[in-house]
Amino acid sequence: MDVRIGVLHTPKEIDIELPADADRAAVRASIDAALASADGVLWLTDRSGRDIGVPSAKIAYIELGRSDSERRIGFSAG
């Protein structure tokens, strides 16, 4: 699963590829918990085992998507 985080006052985004076995509901719950507090930090561990922390006060938006391996390439009729 991919997580894209928009950060306030910067045009750059943080792209994190989570492990293939990441539980979408658990990731959403940790996002909700971090955003519930103005001084919270969202901690995610990428598929390489690195921990990434983003202060919740700096988060503009969060997008959850499929991993690159699950994305379709080319044209599709459906």
C-alpha distances in whole Angstrom, upper triangle without the diagonal:
4,7,10,13,17,19,23,26,24,22,20,16,14,11,8,6,5,7,6,8,7,9,8,12,12,10,12,15,15,14,17,19,19,20,23,25,26,26,23,20,16,15,12,12,10,10,13,14,15,15,15,17,18,21,20,24,22,19,20,16,13,10,7,6,5,4,8,9,9,11,14,17,20,22,21,24,21
4,7,10,13,16,20,22,20,19,16,12,10,7,6,5,6,9,10,12,10,12,10,14,14,11,12,16,15,14,17,19,18,19,22,23,24,24,21,19,15,14,11,11,9,10,13,14,14,15,13,15,16,19,18,21,19,16,17,14,10,8,6,5,6,5,8,10,10,11,14,17,20,22,22,24,22
4,6,10,13,16,19,17,16,14,10,8,6,5,6,7,11,12,14,11,12,10,13,13,9,10,14,12,11,14,16,15,15,18,20,20,21,18,15,12,12,9,11,10,12,14,15,14,13,11,13,12,15,15,18,16,13,13,10,7,6,5,6,9,9,11,14,14,14,18,20,23,24,24,27,24
4,7,10,13,16,14,13,10,7,6,5,6,9,11,14,16,18,15,16,14,16,16,13,13,16,15,12,15,17,15,15,19,20,20,20,18,16,12,13,11,13,12,14,16,17,16,15,12,13,12,14,14,16,14,11,11,8,6,5,7,8,11,11,13,16,16,15,18,20,23,24,24,27,25
4,6,10,13,11,11,9,6,5,7,8,11,13,17,19,20,17,18,15,17,17,13,13,16,14,11,14,15,13,12,16,17,16,17,15,13,10,12,11,14,13,16,18,18,16,15,11,11,9,11,11,12,10,7,7,6,5,6,9,11,14,15,16,20,20,19,22,24,26,28,28,30,28
4,7,9,8,8,7,5,7,9,12,15,17,20,22,24,21,21,19,20,20,16,16,18,17,13,15,17,15,13,17,18,16,17,16,14,13,15,15,17,17,20,21,22,19,17,14,13,10,12,11,12,9,6,5,5,6,8,12,14,17,18,19,22,22,21,24,25,27,29,29,31,29
4,7,6,8,7,6,8,11,13,17,19,22,25,26,23,24,21,22,22,18,18,20,18,14,16,18,14,13,17,16,14,15,15,13,12,14,15,18,18,21,22,22,19,17,13,12,9,9,9,9,6,5,5,7,9,12,15,17,20,21,22,25,26,25,27,28,31,32,33,35,33
4,6,8,9,10,11,15,17,21,22,26,28,30,26,27,24,25,25,21,20,22,20,16,18,19,16,14,17,16,14,15,15,15,15,17,19,21,22,25,26,26,23,21,17,15,11,11,10,9,5,6,5,9,12,15,18,20,24,24,25,29,29,28,30,31,33,35,35,37,36
4,7,9,11,13,17,19,23,25,29,31,33,29,30,28,29,28,25,24,25,24,20,22,23,20,18,21,20,17,18,18,18,18,20,21,24,24,27,28,28,25,23,19,17,14,13,14,12,8,10,9,12,15,18,21,23,26,27,27,31,31,30,32,33,34,36,37,39,37
4,5,8,11,14,17,21,23,27,29,31,28,29,27,28,28,24,24,26,23,20,22,24,20,19,22,22,19,19,20,18,18,20,20,22,22,25,25,26,23,21,18,17,14,14,15,14,10,11,10,12,14,16,20,21,24,24,24,28,29,27,30,30,32,33,34,37,36
4,7,10,13,16,20,22,26,28,30,27,29,26,28,28,24,24,26,24,21,23,25,22,21,24,24,22,22,22,20,19,21,21,23,22,25,25,26,23,22,19,18,15,17,17,16,13,12,11,12,14,15,18,20,22,22,22,26,26,24,27,27,28,30,31,34,33
4,7,9,13,16,19,23,25,27,24,26,24,26,26,22,22,24,22,19,22,24,21,20,23,23,21,22,21,19,17,18,18,20,18,21,21,22,20,19,15,16,13,15,16,16,12,12,11,12,13,14,17,18,20,20,19,23,24,22,25,25,27,29,30,33,32
4,6,10,13,16,19,21,23,21,22,20,22,22,18,18,21,19,16,19,21,18,17,21,21,20,20,19,16,15,16,15,17,15,18,19,20,17,17,13,14,11,14,14,15,12,10,10,10,10,10,13,14,17,16,17,20,21,19,22,23,25,27,28,31,29
4,6,10,13,16,18,21,18,20,18,20,19,16,17,19,17,14,18,19,16,16,20,20,19,19,17,14,12,13,11,13,12,15,15,16,14,13,10,11,9,12,13,15,12,10,11,11,9,10,12,13,15,15,15,19,20,19,22,23,26,28,29,31,30
4,7,10,13,15,18,15,17,16,19,18,15,16,19,17,15,18,20,18,18,22,22,22,22,20,16,14,13,11,12,10,12,13,15,13,13,10,12,12,15,16,18,15,13,14,12,10,10,10,11,12,11,12,15,16,15,19,20,23,25,26,28,27
4,6,10,12,14,12,15,14,17,16,12,14,17,15,13,17,18,16,18,21,22,22,21,19,15,12,11,8,8,6,8,10,11,10,10,8,11,12,15,16,19,16,14,16,14,11,10,10,10,11,10,11,14,15,15,19,20,24,26,26,29,27
4,7,9,11,10,13,13,16,15,12,15,17,16,15,19,20,19,20,23,24,25,25,21,18,15,13,10,9,5,6,9,10,11,11,11,14,15,19,19,22,20,18,19,16,13,12,10,10,9,7,9,11,12,13,17,18,22,24,24,27,26
4,6,8,6,10,10,13,12,10,13,15,13,14,17,18,17,19,22,23,24,24,20,17,14,12,8,7,5,5,8,9,10,11,11,14,15,19,19,22,21,18,20,17,14,13,10,10,10,8,11,12,13,15,18,20,24,26,26,29,26
4,5,5,9,11,14,13,11,15,17,15,16,20,20,20,22,25,26,27,27,23,20,17,14,10,8,6,4,8,9,11,12,14,16,18,22,22,26,24,22,24,21,17,16,13,13,11,9,12,12,13,15,19,21,25,27,27,29,27
4,6,9,10,14,13,12,15,18,17,18,21,22,22,24,27,28,30,30,26,23,19,17,14,12,10,8,11,12,15,16,17,20,22,25,25,28,27,24,25,22,19,17,13,12,10,8,11,10,10,13,17,19,23,25,24,26,24
4,6,9,12,11,11,14,16,16,17,20,21,21,23,25,27,29,29,25,23,19,17,14,12,11,10,13,13,16,16,18,20,22,25,25,28,28,25,26,23,20,18,14,14,12,11,14,13,13,16,19,22,26,28,26,28,26
4,6,9,8,7,11,12,12,13,16,17,18,20,22,24,26,25,22,19,16,14,11,10,10,9,13,12,14,14,15,17,19,21,21,25,24,21,23,20,16,15,12,12,11,11,14,14,14,17,20,23,26,28,27,29,26
4,6,5,6,9,10,11,12,14,15,17,19,20,22,25,25,21,19,16,15,12,12,13,13,17,16,17,17,17,18,20,22,21,25,24,21,23,20,16,15,12,12,12,13,17,17,15,18,21,24,28,29,27,29,26
4,5,5,6,9,10,11,12,14,15,17,18,21,23,24,20,19,15,15,12,13,14,14,18,17,18,17,17,18,19,21,19,23,22,19,20,17,13,12,8,10,10,12,16,16,15,17,20,23,26,27,25,27,24
4,5,5,6,9,10,10,12,14,15,16,19,22,23,19,18,15,15,14,15,16,17,21,20,21,19,19,19,19,21,19,22,23,19,21,17,14,14,11,13,14,16,19,20,18,20,23,27,30,30,28,30,26
4,5,5,6,9,10,10,12,14,15,18,20,21,17,16,13,12,11,13,14,16,19,17,18,16,16,16,17,19,17,21,22,19,21,18,15,15,12,14,15,16,20,21,20,22,25,28,32,32,31,32,29
4,5,5,6,9,10,11,12,14,16,19,19,15,14,10,10,8,10,12,14,17,15,16,14,13,14,14,16,15,18,18,16,17,15,11,11,9,12,13,14,18,19,18,20,23,26,29,30,29,31,28
4,5,5,6,9,10,10,12,15,17,18,15,14,11,12,11,14,15,17,20,19,19,17,16,15,15,16,14,17,18,14,16,13,10,10,9,12,14,16,19,21,19,21,24,27,30,30,29,31,27
4,5,5,6,9,10,11,13,16,17,14,13,11,12,12,14,17,19,22,20,20,17,16,16,16,16,14,17,18,16,17,15,13,14,12,15,17,19,23,24,23,24,27,31,33,34,33,34,31
4,5,5,6,9,10,12,14,14,11,10,7,8,9,12,14,17,19,17,17,14,13,12,12,13,11,15,16,14,16,14,12,14,13,16,18,19,22,24,23,24,28,31,34,35,34,36,33
4,5,5,6,9,11,13,13,10,9,6,8,9,13,15,17,20,18,17,14,13,11,11,11,9,12,13,11,13,11,9,11,10,14,17,18,21,23,22,23,27,29,32,33,32,34,31
4,6,5,6,9,12,13,10,11,9,12,13,16,18,21,24,22,21,18,16,14,13,13,10,13,14,12,14,12,11,13,13,16,19,21,24,26,25,26,29,32,35,35,34,35,32
4,6,5,7,11,11,8,9,8,10,12,16,19,22,24,21,20,17,16,13,13,12,10,13,15,13,16,15,13,16,16,19,22,23,27,28,28,28,32,35,38,38,37,39,36
4,5,6,8,8,5,6,5,8,11,14,17,20,22,20,18,15,13,10,9,8,6,9,11,10,13,13,12,15,15,19,22,23,26,28,27,28,32,34,37,38,37,39,36
4,5,7,9,7,8,8,11,13,17,19,23,25,23,21,18,15,13,10,9,5,8,10,8,11,10,10,14,15,19,22,23,26,29,28,28,31,34,36,37,37,38,35
4,7,9,7,10,10,14,16,20,22,26,27,25,24,20,18,15,14,12,8,10,13,12,14,14,14,17,18,22,25,26,29,32,31,31,34,37,40,40,39,41,38
4,5,5,8,10,13,17,20,23,26,28,25,23,20,18,14,13,10,7,8,12,12,14,15,16,19,20,24,27,28,31,34,33,33,37,39,42,43,42,43,41
4,6,9,11,15,18,21,24,27,28,26,24,20,18,14,12,8,6,5,9,10,13,14,16,19,21,25,28,29,32,34,34,34,37,39,42,43,43,44,41
4,7,10,13,16,20,22,26,27,25,22,18,16,12,11,7,6,6,10,11,14,16,17,21,22,26,29,29,32,35,34,35,38,40,43,44,44,46,43
4,7,10,13,16,19,23,24,21,19,15,13,10,9,6,5,7,10,11,14,15,15,18,19,23,26,26,29,31,31,32,35,37,40,42,41,43,40
4,6,10,13,16,19,20,18,15,12,10,6,5,4,5,8,9,10,13,14,13,17,18,21,23,23,26,28,29,29,33,35,38,39,39,41,39
4,7,10,13,16,18,16,14,10,8,5,5,6,6,10,10,9,13,12,11,14,14,17,20,20,22,25,25,26,29,31,34,36,36,38,35
4,7,10,13,14,12,10,7,6,4,7,9,10,13,13,12,16,15,13,15,15,17,19,19,21,23,24,25,29,31,34,36,36,38,35
4,6,10,11,9,8,6,5,7,9,12,12,16,15,14,17,15,12,14,12,15,16,15,18,20,20,22,25,27,31,33,33,35,33
4,7,8,6,5,4,6,9,12,15,16,20,19,17,20,18,15,16,14,16,16,15,17,18,20,21,25,27,30,33,33,35,33
4,5,5,6,7,8,11,13,17,18,21,20,18,20,18,15,15,14,14,14,12,14,15,17,18,22,24,27,30,30,33,31
4,5,7,10,11,15,17,21,22,25,23,21,23,21,18,17,15,15,14,11,13,13,15,17,21,22,26,28,29,32,30
4,6,9,11,15,18,21,23,26,24,23,25,23,20,20,18,18,17,14,15,16,18,20,23,24,28,31,31,34,33
4,6,10,13,16,19,21,24,23,22,25,23,20,20,19,19,19,16,18,18,21,22,26,27,31,34,34,37,35
4,6,10,13,17,19,22,20,19,22,21,19,19,18,19,19,17,18,20,22,23,27,28,32,34,35,38,36
4,7,10,13,15,18,17,17,20,19,17,18,17,19,20,18,20,22,23,24,28,30,33,36,36,39,37
4,7,10,12,15,14,13,16,16,14,16,16,18,19,17,19,22,23,24,27,29,32,34,35,37,35
4,7,9,12,11,11,15,15,13,16,16,19,21,20,22,25,25,26,30,31,34,36,37,39,37
4,6,9,7,7,11,12,11,14,15,18,21,20,22,25,26,26,30,31,34,36,36,38,36
4,5,6,7,11,12,13,16,18,21,24,24,26,29,29,29,33,34,37,39,39,41,39
4,5,5,9,10,11,14,16,20,23,23,26,29,28,28,32,34,36,38,38,39,37
4,6,8,11,13,16,19,22,26,26,28,32,31,31,34,36,38,39,39,41,39
4,6,9,11,15,18,21,24,24,26,29,29,29,32,33,36,37,37,39,37
4,6,8,11,14,17,20,21,23,26,26,25,29,30,33,34,34,36,34
4,7,10,14,17,20,22,23,27,26,25,28,29,31,32,32,34,32
4,7,10,13,17,18,20,23,23,22,24,26,28,29,29,31,28
4,7,10,13,15,17,20,19,19,22,24,26,27,27,29,26
4,6,10,12,14,17,16,15,18,20,23,24,23,25,23
4,7,9,12,15,13,13,16,19,22,23,22,24,21
4,7,9,11,10,9,13,15,18,19,19,21,18
4,7,8,6,7,10,13,16,18,17,19,17
4,5,5,7,10,13,16,18,18,21,19
4,5,5,9,10,14,16,16,20,19
4,6,8,10,14,16,16,19,18
4,6,9,13,15,14,17,15
4,6,10,12,11,15,13
4,7,8,8,11,11
4,7,8,12,13
4,7,10,12
4,7,9
4,6
4
